[in-house]
Amino acid sequence: MSAPAADALGRAEALLDRTARDRARAAPRSGYLDLIGGPPPPPTGTTQTLMLTRAVPAVYERWWRPALGRVAKGALGPGMADEHRIARLLLALAPGDGVLDVACGPGNFTRRFARTVGDTGLAIGIDASATMLARAVADTRAELRNVAYVRGDAVRLPFRDEAFDAVCCFAALHLFADPMTALDHMARVLTPGGRLALMTSCRTRSTALRTLDGLIGDRAGIRMFEPDEITDALRARGLVDVRRQVTGFVQFVGARKPRT
């Protein structure tokens, strides 16, 4: 593990809550903080099961994620470059910001965030999959001194209150066993004025398509959120400036935590 990585891990450890800090260990030769130690939580379905294998992390960024995204977003929906642009706009990152990438996978978004916030900022990716994080560490260049990865619970986030200026969760909330608890924690760890960006599922209003997306979701372990379910949940948690863009079976949602 390089010295820059060790520096970033130390900065990440300082943002953990007290209980998590007590059990935080840099796994030997792994390059990430491991708060789980043993096997990950039980997967919610086929999709999460595949994420825990060695095969999917190897092809996730180049093939797996773009292909699945294209099916979900439709032929005319935004591509991966557009997703990065949407995340950047919703998060409004600036040099010096701290940003959390929830269910970061192989770190493809985490690394882009790190380049935006610069050396004075910090980008942390959290995921429960050891194979995904191994890929993330391997793909993160040594010159990125401000990236750290944590193996931990992406639902009940192990960070202290008001730890991050921005939180991103793209293509994962619909896979969580308890997505509303995840939203509780995302809101909790945001600083006043902090920004949240989500990309997740969205059911259509068409009766025929609702039957189809329900069947697909059940088989894959994907929760299909009702059209207003996520935006209403964010407002109920006190977030403001809630906006949404829907494309195919996917929604992009942004929100902000009030300053007062």
C-alpha positions in Angstrom: 0.0 0.0 0.0 1.5 3.4 -1.0 2.0 6.2 1.4 -0.7 8.4 -0.3 -3.2 5.6 0.2 -2.2 5.3 3.9 -2.8 9.1 4.3 -6.2 8.9 2.7 -7.2 5.9 4.9 -6.2 7.9 8.0 -8.4 10.8 6.9 -11.2 8.3 6.2 -10.8 6.7 9.6 -11.2 10.0 11.3 -14.7 10.4 9.8 -15.9 7.0 11.2 -18.2 7.0 14.2 -16.7 5.8 17.5 -17.9 2.2 17.2 -16.6 1.9 13.7 -13.2 3.4 14.6 -12.8 0.8 17.3 -13.1 -2.1 14.8 -11.5 -0.4 11.8 -8.5 -2.3 10.4 -6.6 -1.9 7.2 -6.7 -5.5 5.9 -3.3 -6.8 5.0 -2.3 -5.8 1.4 -5.9 -4.9 0.7 -5.6 -1.1 0.7 -9.0 -0.5 2.3 -10.4 -0.3 5.8 -12.3 -3.4 6.6 -15.2 -3.0 9.1 -16.8 -6.3 8.3 -13.9 -8.8 8.6 -16.0 -11.8 7.6 -18.5 -12.6 4.8 -20.7 -9.7 3.6 -24.4 -9.4 4.6 -26.8 -11.9 2.8 -27.5 -10.7 -0.8 -31.0 -9.5 -1.6 -31.1 -11.3 -4.9 -29.3 -12.5 -8.0 -27.9 -9.1 -8.9 -26.2 -8.6 -5.5 -24.9 -12.2 -5.5 -23.1 -11.6 -8.8 -21.6 -8.4 -7.4 -19.8 -10.5 -4.8 -18.1 -12.8 -7.4 -14.7 -12.2 -8.9 -15.9 -12.2 -12.4 -18.3 -9.2 -12.3 -15.9 -6.7 -10.8 -13.4 -7.5 -13.6 -15.9 -6.4 -16.3 -18.1 -4.1 -14.3 -16.9 -0.7 -15.4 -16.4 -1.5 -19.1 -19.2 -4.0 -19.9 -21.5 -5.0 -17.1 -22.7 -1.6 -15.8 -23.0 0.1 -19.2 -25.0 -2.8 -20.6 -27.4 -3.1 -17.8 -27.8 0.7 -17.7 -28.6 0.8 -21.4 -31.4 -1.8 -20.9 -32.8 0.1 -17.9 -32.5 3.6 -19.3 -33.7 2.8 -22.8 -31.9 3.2 -26.1 -32.1 7.0 -26.0 -31.3 7.4 -22.3 -28.0 8.8 -21.0 -24.8 6.8 -21.3 -22.1 6.4 -18.7 -20.4 9.7 -19.6 -23.8 11.4 -19.2 -24.2 9.7 -15.8 -20.9 11.1 -14.6 -22.0 14.5 -15.8 -25.4 14.3 -14.0 -23.7 13.2 -10.8 -21.3 16.1 -11.1 -24.1 18.6 -11.6 -26.3 17.2 -8.8 -23.4 17.1 -6.3 -21.9 20.5 -7.3 -18.5 19.4 -6.0 -15.8 22.0 -5.4 -12.1 21.7 -4.4 -11.8 20.8 -0.7 -15.1 19.0 -0.5 -15.6 15.6 1.2 -17.7 13.2 -0.8 -19.0 9.7 -0.1 -19.7 7.2 -2.8 -22.2 4.7 -1.4 -22.0 1.2 -2.8 -19.0 2.3 -4.8 -18.3 -1.0 -6.6 -14.9 -0.8 -8.4 -14.6 2.9 -7.7 -15.3 4.3 -11.1 -17.3 7.3 -9.8 -15.2 7.6 -6.6 -12.0 8.3 -8.7 -13.7 11.0 -10.8 -15.0 12.7 -7.6 -11.4 12.6 -6.2 -10.1 14.4 -9.2 -12.8 17.1 -8.9 -12.3 17.8 -5.1 -8.5 17.8 -5.4 -5.8 17.1 -2.8 -7.5 19.2 -0.1 -10.7 17.2 -0.6 -11.4 13.6 0.1 -13.4 10.9 -1.8 -14.4 7.8 0.1 -16.1 4.8 -1.5 -17.9 2.3 0.7 -19.0 -1.2 -0.4 -19.6 -4.6 1.3 -18.0 -6.6 -1.5 -14.3 -7.5 -1.0 -13.9 -8.4 -4.7 -15.3 -5.0 -5.8 -13.0 -3.1 -3.4 -10.0 -5.2 -4.5 -10.7 -4.0 -8.0 -11.2 -0.4 -6.9 -7.9 -0.4 -5.1 -6.1 -1.9 -8.1 -7.6 0.6 -10.5 -6.8 3.7 -8.3 -3.6 5.3 -9.3 -1.0 6.1 -6.7 -1.1 9.8 -7.6 -4.6 10.1 -6.3 -3.7 11.0 -2.7 -7.3 11.7 -1.7 -9.1 8.4 -2.3 -10.0 5.9 0.4 -12.1 2.8 0.3 -14.1 1.2 3.2 -15.6 -2.2 3.4 -18.7 -1.7 5.4 -22.5 -1.5 5.6 -23.7 0.8 2.8 -27.2 0.9 4.4 -26.3 1.8 8.0 -23.4 4.1 7.2 -20.5 3.8 9.8 -19.7 7.5 9.6 -20.2 10.3 12.1 -23.0 12.9 11.7 -22.4 15.7 9.2 -19.2 14.2 7.9 -19.6 14.8 4.1 -20.4 17.8 1.8 -21.8 15.4 -0.8 -23.2 11.9 -0.9 -23.7 9.9 -4.1 -25.5 6.5 -4.5 -25.8 5.5 -8.2 -27.3 2.2 -9.3 -27.5 0.6 -5.8 -30.4 1.9 -3.6 -32.9 -0.5 -5.3 -30.6 -3.4 -4.3 -30.6 -2.6 -0.5 -32.6 -4.7 1.9 -33.7 -1.5 3.7 -33.4 1.5 1.3 -35.3 3.9 3.6 -32.9 3.3 6.4 -30.1 4.0 3.9 -31.7 7.3 3.1 -31.9 8.1 6.8 -28.1 7.6 7.0 -27.3 9.5 3.8 -29.2 12.5 5.2 -27.5 12.1 8.6 -24.0 12.2 7.3 -24.5 15.3 5.1 -23.3 18.6 6.4 -25.8 21.5 6.4 -26.0 22.6 2.8 -24.7 19.2 1.7 -25.9 17.7 -1.6 -27.3 14.2 -2.4 -27.4 12.5 -5.8 -29.2 9.2 -6.4 -29.7 7.0 -9.5 -32.2 4.2 -8.8 -35.2 2.4 -10.2 -38.6 4.0 -11.0 -41.8 2.2 -11.9 -43.7 3.4 -14.9 -47.3 4.5 -14.8 -48.3 2.1 -17.6 -50.2 -0.9 -16.3 -48.6 -3.3 -18.8 -45.1 -2.1 -18.1 -45.7 -2.1 -14.4 -46.4 -5.8 -14.6 -43.2 -6.3 -16.6 -40.9 -4.2 -14.4 -42.4 -5.9 -11.3 -41.6 -9.4 -12.7 -38.0 -8.4 -13.7 -37.4 -6.7 -10.3 -38.6 -9.7 -8.3 -36.4 -12.1 -10.3 -33.3 -9.9 -10.0 -33.8 -8.8 -6.4 -34.4 -5.2 -7.5 -36.9 -3.0 -5.8 -38.9 -1.0 -8.2 -39.7 2.3 -6.5 -43.0 4.0 -7.2 -42.7 7.3 -9.2 -42.9 9.6 -6.1 -41.6 7.3 -3.5 -38.0 8.5 -3.4 -38.7 12.2 -3.8 -41.4 12.1 -1.0 -39.0 10.2 1.2 -36.3 12.8 0.8 -38.7 15.6 1.6 -39.9 13.7 4.7 -36.3 13.6 5.9 -36.1 17.4 5.6 -34.2 17.7 2.4 -34.9 20.5 0.0 -34.4 21.4 -3.7 -35.6 17.9 -4.5 -35.6 17.3 -8.3 -35.9 14.3 -10.5 -35.3 13.2 -14.1 -36.8 9.9 -15.3 -35.6 7.9 -18.2 -36.9 4.4 -18.9 -37.0 2.5 -15.6 -34.4 4.8 -14.0 -34.6 8.0 -12.1 -31.9 10.5 -11.3 -32.7 12.5 -8.1 -30.9 15.4 -6.5 -31.6 17.1 -3.1 -29.9 19.3 -0.6 -29.8 19.4 3.2 -30.9 22.8 4.6 -28.2 25.0 6.1 -30.3 25.8 9.1 
